[in-house]
Amino acid sequence: MTDTNPTPFDVLIVGAGHGGAQAAIALRQRKFEGTIALLGDEPELPYERPPLSKEYLAGDKPFERLLIRPAAFWVDRDITLLPGRLVVSVDAAAHQVSTADGSTIGYRTLIWATGGTPRRLTCAGHDLSGVHGVRTRADVDRMIAELPAVTHAIVIGGGYIGLEAAAVLTKLGKPVTVLEAAPRVLARVAGEPLSHFYEAEHRAHGVDLRTGVTVDSIVGENGAASGVRLADGTVLPGNLVIVGIGIIPAVAPLLAAGADGGNGVNVDALCRTSLPDIFAIGDCAAHPNPYADGAVIRLESVQNANDQATTVAKLLTGEEMPYDAVPWFWSNQYDLKLQTVGLSIGHDAVVLRGDVATRSFSVIYLKQGKVIALDCVNATRDYVQGRALVVARAVVDPARLADAAVPLKEMLPA
């Protein structure tokens, strides 16, 4: 195919998820007058991903309500959408990318916002029909199409994606088994009190939740999944298998072009990669995070994608503002709204605030006596007020933190 864009775009954004869309939006909000193209590997308009495993799978929210902006918005802002394109290589010296269909697209500035792809199983049977990841609308549409015939669902992975899917499937009346290799669910992102609370909640809703188990293979009949075999030989029946075991950052073309990185592409505090005129934002960007004591990490969150997009948009319009946003996350399961602020990485103490039995409580994480993060379950006030404690790295007596009768805002240092 011939070059689809002989005139380079002033800004080419690769990845049309939250980060990519926000970069384009923020550039126009800041009166950037150059040409902007937003390229994505899916056919749809840019849309929100978090509802896929929640409201969209449940049938509570139609796809149109997932759109980040309506079609007319992109036209009105003179943002060129390039859907259904997959970038396979980057020529940093020539300032151009090549796509799977053989096209080349030039740029003056490249913003890489590709996120990641679901980590797949590698065991026997991983490629049977009925085995799904959760990342795109197409992934969830395939699940929805299979639901009427599903007799039992098995979710592999006890992280947020897996637990959210389990909650929705349970609500839809499907028997569900959750398999987690670690000793507890959410082990990578939460403390023990929160893990044990969610384990109990899922079991109370009828989920067969098993921790410390290893999957040996997916068993099948006539090319379709019919169950999961565990390492101890147990076979659990199930004709819908959802795999939620993390993502692989989609950065291969950048790394092949010479960008520094490994688990993601490395960026500095202004989201610049080691390649000229190339930025990276969102799930795929390994960045020094001030809320992780400067450690280089990837953050898989809407907040991170949006705030890094804003950092780049400001830089490209003349304002240098290093990324310094407070991390926050959320998860909806059953009637539970979990809100997290800060990063609990490396915490050395945990304070339980409130009564777990009321299903409204917070888990506060400390590191060397300082508040570094909160997990708030049906406790929005703690979430809102606790943010300031995280920003201040406040040192508060744990007994006082645990007293739910005292508002967190009263614990800020003078």
C-alpha positions as CSV (number, residue, x, y, z in Angstrom):
1,M,0.0,0.0,0.0
2,T,1.2,3.5,-0.7
3,D,1.9,6.1,1.9
4,T,-1.4,7.1,3.4
5,N,-0.1,10.4,4.8
6,P,2.7,12.0,2.8
7,T,2.5,15.1,4.9
8,P,3.5,14.3,8.5
9,F,1.0,15.0,11.3
10,D,2.3,17.5,13.8
11,V,1.2,15.0,16.5
12,L,0.5,11.3,15.9
13,I,-1.0,9.5,18.8
14,V,-0.8,5.7,18.7
15,G,-3.4,4.1,20.9
16,A,-7.0,5.3,21.1
17,G,-7.8,4.5,24.7
18,H,-8.1,6.8,27.6
19,G,-4.6,8.2,27.4
20,G,-4.5,8.7,23.6
21,A,-7.9,10.3,23.6
22,Q,-7.1,12.6,26.5
23,A,-3.9,13.7,24.8
24,A,-5.8,14.8,21.7
25,I,-8.5,16.4,23.8
26,A,-6.0,18.3,26.0
27,L,-4.0,19.5,23.1
28,R,-7.1,21.1,21.6
29,Q,-8.2,22.5,24.9
30,R,-4.8,24.2,25.2
31,K,-5.3,25.8,21.7
32,F,-2.8,23.6,19.9
33,E,-3.3,24.4,16.3
34,G,-1.2,21.8,14.5
35,T,-2.6,18.6,12.9
36,I,-3.4,15.7,15.2
37,A,-4.1,12.1,14.3
38,L,-5.4,9.5,16.8
39,L,-4.6,6.0,15.6
40,G,-6.1,2.8,17.2
41,D,-6.1,-0.9,16.4
42,E,-9.8,-1.3,17.0
43,P,-12.6,-0.2,14.6
44,E,-14.6,1.7,17.2
45,L,-14.4,5.3,18.3
46,P,-12.3,5.9,21.4
47,Y,-14.2,4.3,24.4
48,E,-13.8,3.6,28.1
49,R,-12.4,0.2,29.0
50,P,-13.2,-0.2,32.7
51,P,-16.9,-0.7,32.2
52,L,-16.2,-3.6,29.8
53,S,-15.9,-6.1,32.7
54,K,-18.7,-4.4,34.7
55,E,-21.6,-2.5,33.3
56,Y,-21.1,-3.6,29.6
57,L,-20.8,-7.3,30.4
58,A,-23.8,-7.0,32.7
59,G,-25.9,-5.4,30.0
60,D,-26.5,-2.4,32.2
61,K,-24.7,0.1,29.8
62,P,-24.9,0.1,26.0
63,F,-21.7,0.6,24.1
64,E,-22.7,4.1,23.0
65,R,-22.5,5.2,26.6
66,L,-18.9,4.0,26.8
67,L,-17.7,6.4,24.1
68,I,-15.2,8.9,25.5
69,R,-16.7,11.5,23.1
70,P,-19.3,11.3,20.3
71,A,-18.2,11.1,16.7
72,A,-19.0,14.8,16.1
73,F,-16.5,15.9,18.7
74,W,-13.5,14.6,16.8
75,V,-14.7,16.2,13.6
76,D,-15.4,19.5,15.3
77,R,-11.9,19.6,16.9
78,D,-10.2,18.6,13.7
79,I,-8.7,15.5,15.1
80,T,-8.1,12.8,12.5
81,L,-9.2,9.4,13.6
82,L,-7.3,6.4,12.1
83,P,-9.2,3.3,13.4
84,G,-8.4,-0.3,12.7
85,R,-4.7,0.4,12.3
86,L,-1.9,-1.6,14.0
87,V,1.5,0.0,14.2
88,V,4.2,-2.7,13.7
89,S,7.3,-0.6,13.5
90,V,8.7,2.8,14.3
91,D,11.5,4.6,12.4
92,A,12.6,7.2,14.9
93,A,15.2,8.8,12.6
94,A,12.7,9.2,9.8
95,H,9.9,10.2,12.2
96,Q,7.4,7.7,10.7
97,V,5.5,4.6,11.7
98,S,4.5,1.6,9.6
99,T,1.2,-0.3,10.0
100,A,0.2,-3.9,9.5
101,D,-1.4,-3.0,6.2
102,G,1.9,-1.7,4.7
103,S,1.1,2.0,5.2
104,T,3.6,4.5,6.6
105,I,2.5,7.6,8.5
106,G,4.8,10.5,9.3
107,Y,4.9,12.5,12.5
108,R,6.7,15.5,14.0
109,T,5.8,14.3,17.5
110,L,4.7,10.8,18.5
111,I,2.7,9.9,21.6
112,W,2.7,6.2,22.3
113,A,-0.4,5.3,24.3
114,T,-1.0,1.6,23.4
115,G,-1.7,0.2,26.8
116,G,-1.2,-3.6,26.8
117,T,-2.6,-6.9,25.7
118,P,-4.0,-9.5,28.0
119,R,-1.5,-12.0,29.3
120,R,-2.5,-15.3,27.8
121,L,-2.2,-18.8,29.2
122,T,0.5,-20.9,27.7
123,C,-0.8,-24.3,28.8
124,A,-2.5,-26.9,26.7
125,G,-6.0,-25.8,25.6
126,H,-5.3,-22.1,25.9
127,D,-6.5,-21.5,22.4
128,L,-9.8,-23.4,22.6
129,S,-13.0,-21.5,21.9
130,G,-14.7,-20.3,25.1
131,V,-11.4,-19.0,26.5
132,H,-11.3,-15.2,26.8
133,G,-9.2,-12.3,27.8
134,V,-10.9,-9.0,28.8
135,R,-9.4,-6.0,27.1
136,T,-11.6,-4.9,24.1
137,R,-15.2,-4.6,23.2
138,A,-14.7,-7.5,20.8
139,D,-13.5,-9.7,23.7
140,V,-16.6,-9.0,25.8
141,D,-19.0,-9.2,22.8
142,R,-17.7,-12.8,22.2
143,M,-18.4,-13.6,25.9
144,I,-21.9,-12.1,25.7
145,A,-22.7,-14.1,22.6
146,E,-21.7,-17.3,24.5
147,L,-23.5,-16.5,27.7
148,P,-26.9,-18.2,26.9
149,A,-25.2,-21.5,26.5
150,V,-22.8,-21.1,29.5
151,T,-23.5,-23.7,32.3
152,H,-20.5,-22.8,34.5
153,A,-17.9,-20.0,34.2
154,I,-14.3,-20.3,35.4
155,V,-12.3,-17.2,36.1
156,I,-8.5,-17.6,36.2
157,G,-7.0,-14.8,38.2
158,G,-8.1,-13.1,41.4
159,G,-7.2,-9.5,40.5
160,Y,-9.7,-6.8,39.9
161,I,-10.6,-7.8,36.4
162,G,-11.3,-11.4,37.4
163,L,-13.3,-10.5,40.5
164,E,-15.4,-7.9,38.7
165,A,-16.2,-10.4,35.9
166,A,-17.1,-13.0,38.6
167,A,-19.4,-10.6,40.3
168,V,-21.2,-9.7,37.0
169,L,-21.5,-13.4,36.0
170,T,-22.9,-14.3,39.4
171,K,-25.4,-11.5,39.0
172,L,-26.4,-12.9,35.7
173,G,-27.2,-16.2,37.4
174,K,-24.1,-18.2,36.2
175,P,-22.3,-20.5,38.6
176,V,-18.7,-19.2,38.9
177,T,-15.4,-20.6,40.1
178,V,-12.5,-18.2,40.6
179,L,-8.9,-19.7,40.6
180,E,-6.0,-17.7,42.1
181,A,-2.5,-19.0,42.2
182,A,-1.4,-16.8,45.1
183,P,-2.5,-17.5,48.7
184,R,-5.1,-14.7,48.5
185,V,-6.9,-12.6,45.9
186,L,-5.7,-9.1,45.2
187,A,-2.3,-10.1,46.7
188,R,-0.4,-7.8,44.3
189,V,-2.4,-4.7,45.1
190,A,-4.0,-4.9,48.5
191,G,-3.4,-5.8,52.1
192,E,-4.7,-8.9,53.8
193,P,-7.8,-7.4,55.4
194,L,-9.1,-6.3,52.0
195,S,-8.2,-9.6,50.3
196,H,-10.0,-11.6,53.0
197,F,-13.0,-9.3,52.9
198,Y,-13.5,-9.8,49.1
199,E,-12.9,-13.5,49.4
200,A,-15.7,-13.7,51.9
201,E,-18.0,-11.5,49.9
202,H,-17.6,-13.6,46.7
203,R,-18.2,-16.9,48.6
204,A,-21.3,-15.4,50.3
205,H,-22.6,-14.7,46.8
206,G,-22.1,-18.4,45.8
207,V,-18.7,-18.2,44.1
208,D,-16.4,-21.2,44.4
209,L,-13.3,-19.2,45.1
210,R,-10.0,-21.1,45.4
211,T,-6.6,-19.7,46.2
212,G,-3.2,-21.3,46.1
213,V,-4.2,-23.4,43.1
214,T,-2.3,-23.9,39.8
215,V,-3.9,-24.5,36.4
216,D,-2.4,-27.3,34.5
217,S,-4.5,-27.1,31.3
218,I,-7.8,-26.2,29.7
219,V,-9.7,-29.3,28.7
220,G,-12.1,-29.3,25.8
221,E,-14.5,-31.1,23.5
222,N,-14.8,-30.5,19.7
223,G,-12.5,-27.5,19.9
224,A,-14.4,-25.8,22.7
225,A,-13.4,-25.4,26.4
226,S,-15.3,-27.8,28.7
227,G,-13.2,-27.4,31.9
228,V,-10.0,-26.6,33.7
229,R,-7.5,-29.2,35.0
230,L,-5.6,-28.2,38.1
231,A,-2.1,-29.3,38.9
232,D,-3.4,-31.9,41.4
233,G,-5.4,-33.5,38.6
234,T,-8.8,-32.1,39.6
235,V,-10.9,-31.2,36.6
236,L,-13.4,-28.4,37.1
237,P,-16.2,-28.3,34.6
238,G,-16.8,-24.9,32.8
239,N,-17.6,-23.9,29.2
240,L,-16.7,-20.2,29.7
241,V,-13.1,-19.5,30.8
242,I,-12.1,-15.9,31.5
243,V,-8.3,-15.2,31.9
244,G,-7.4,-12.2,34.0
245,I,-3.8,-12.6,34.8
246,G,-2.4,-9.2,33.9
247,I,-1.3,-7.4,30.7
248,I,1.8,-7.3,28.6
249,P,2.7,-3.7,27.7
250,A,2.3,-3.1,24.0
251,V,5.7,-1.6,23.3
252,A,7.5,-4.0,21.0
253,P,7.8,-1.5,18.1
254,L,9.3,1.1,20.3
255,L,11.8,-1.2,21.9
256,A,12.8,-2.5,18.5
257,A,13.3,1.1,17.4
258,G,15.8,1.4,20.2
259,A,13.8,2.9,23.1
260,D,14.9,2.1,26.6
261,G,12.6,-0.2,28.4
262,G,11.6,-3.8,29.2
263,N,8.4,-4.1,31.2
264,G,7.0,-1.1,29.3
265,V,8.9,1.7,27.8
266,N,11.0,3.9,30.1
267,V,10.0,7.6,30.3
268,D,11.1,10.5,32.4
269,A,9.0,12.8,34.5
270,L,7.8,14.6,31.4
271,C,6.8,11.3,29.7
272,R,9.7,11.5,27.2
273,T,11.2,8.2,26.0
274,S,14.9,7.9,25.1
275,L,14.0,8.4,21.4
276,P,13.7,11.9,20.0
277,D,10.2,13.5,19.8
278,I,8.6,10.3,21.2
279,F,6.5,10.3,24.3
280,A,4.8,7.4,26.1
281,I,1.8,7.5,28.5
282,G,-0.5,5.2,30.3
283,D,-0.3,1.5,31.1
284,C,2.7,1.0,28.9
285,A,4.9,3.8,30.3
286,A,7.4,2.9,33.0
287,H,7.9,6.1,34.9
288,P,9.5,7.3,38.1
289,N,6.6,7.8,40.5
290,P,6.8,10.1,43.4
291,Y,4.2,8.1,45.3
292,A,6.4,5.0,45.0
293,D,9.4,6.8,46.4
294,G,10.6,7.5,42.9
295,A,10.7,3.8,41.9
296,V,10.1,3.2,38.2
297,I,6.7,1.5,37.8
298,R,3.9,1.1,35.4
299,L,0.4,2.1,36.6
300,E,-2.6,0.5,35.0
301,S,-5.3,3.1,35.6
302,V,-7.4,5.7,33.9
303,Q,-6.1,8.3,36.3
304,N,-2.5,7.7,35.2
305,A,-3.3,7.6,31.5
306,N,-5.3,10.9,31.7
307,D,-2.8,12.7,33.9
308,Q,0.2,11.7,31.8
309,A,-1.6,12.8,28.7
310,T,-2.1,16.2,30.2
311,T,1.6,16.4,31.1
312,V,2.5,15.8,27.5
313,A,-0.1,18.2,26.2
314,K,1.1,20.9,28.5
315,L,4.7,20.4,27.4
316,L,3.8,20.6,23.7
317,T,2.0,23.8,24.3
318,G,4.8,25.5,26.2
319,E,4.2,24.5,29.9
320,E,6.6,22.1,31.6
321,M,4.9,20.3,34.4
322,P,6.5,17.1,35.6
323,Y,4.1,14.3,36.3
324,D,3.2,14.3,40.0
325,A,-0.4,13.1,40.2
326,V,-1.8,11.2,43.1
327,P,-2.7,7.7,42.0
328,W,-6.3,6.6,42.4
329,F,-8.3,3.6,41.3
330,W,-11.7,2.1,41.8
331,S,-13.5,-1.3,41.5
332,N,-17.2,-2.1,41.6
333,Q,-18.2,-5.6,42.7
334,Y,-21.8,-6.4,43.8
335,D,-22.9,-3.4,45.9
336,L,-19.4,-2.7,47.0
337,K,-17.6,0.4,45.7
338,L,-13.9,0.2,46.4
339,Q,-11.9,3.5,46.0
340,T,-8.1,3.5,46.4
341,V,-5.9,6.5,46.7
342,G,-2.1,6.3,46.8
343,L,0.2,3.3,46.3
344,S,0.6,0.7,49.0
345,I,3.9,-0.6,47.5
346,G,6.3,-1.4,50.3
347,H,3.9,-0.7,53.2
348,D,5.1,-2.0,56.5
349,A,1.9,-1.5,58.6
350,V,-1.8,-1.7,58.0
351,V,-4.6,0.1,60.0
352,L,-8.2,-1.1,59.8
353,R,-10.6,1.8,60.1
354,G,-14.2,0.9,60.7
355,D,-16.0,-2.5,61.1
356,V,-15.6,-4.9,58.2
357,A,-18.9,-6.5,59.2
358,T,-20.8,-3.3,58.3
359,R,-19.3,-3.5,54.7
360,S,-18.1,0.1,55.1
361,F,-14.5,0.5,56.2
362,S,-11.1,1.6,55.1
363,V,-7.6,0.0,55.1
364,I,-4.9,2.5,55.6
365,Y,-1.3,1.7,54.6
366,L,1.7,3.1,56.4
367,K,5.4,3.1,55.5
368,Q,7.8,4.2,58.2
369,G,4.9,5.7,60.1
370,K,3.7,7.8,57.1
371,V,0.3,7.4,55.4
372,I,0.9,6.2,51.8
373,A,-2.4,4.8,50.6
374,L,-6.0,4.0,51.5
375,D,-8.4,1.3,50.3
376,C,-11.9,2.5,51.1
377,V,-14.9,0.2,50.7
378,N,-18.3,2.0,50.7
379,A,-16.4,4.8,52.5
380,T,-16.3,7.7,50.1
381,R,-15.7,10.3,52.9
382,D,-12.5,8.5,53.9
383,Y,-11.4,8.3,50.3
384,V,-11.9,12.0,49.7
385,Q,-10.4,13.1,53.0
386,G,-7.6,10.6,53.0
387,R,-6.1,11.9,49.8
388,A,-4.6,14.9,51.7
389,L,-3.0,12.5,54.2
390,V,-1.3,10.6,51.3
391,V,-0.1,13.9,49.6
392,A,1.3,15.1,53.0
393,R,2.8,11.7,53.8
394,A,1.2,12.5,57.2
395,V,2.4,10.8,60.3
396,V,-0.6,10.0,62.4
397,D,-1.0,7.8,65.5
398,P,-2.4,4.4,64.2
399,A,-4.9,4.3,67.0
400,R,-6.3,7.7,65.9
401,L,-6.4,6.5,62.3
402,A,-8.4,3.5,63.3
403,D,-11.0,5.7,65.1
404,A,-13.8,6.0,62.5
405,A,-15.6,8.5,64.7
406,V,-12.8,11.1,64.0
407,P,-12.9,12.4,60.4
408,L,-9.6,12.0,58.6
409,K,-9.5,15.7,57.7
410,E,-9.0,16.4,61.4
411,M,-5.7,14.4,61.3
412,L,-3.8,16.6,58.9
413,P,-0.7,18.1,60.4
414,A,-1.1,21.7,61.2
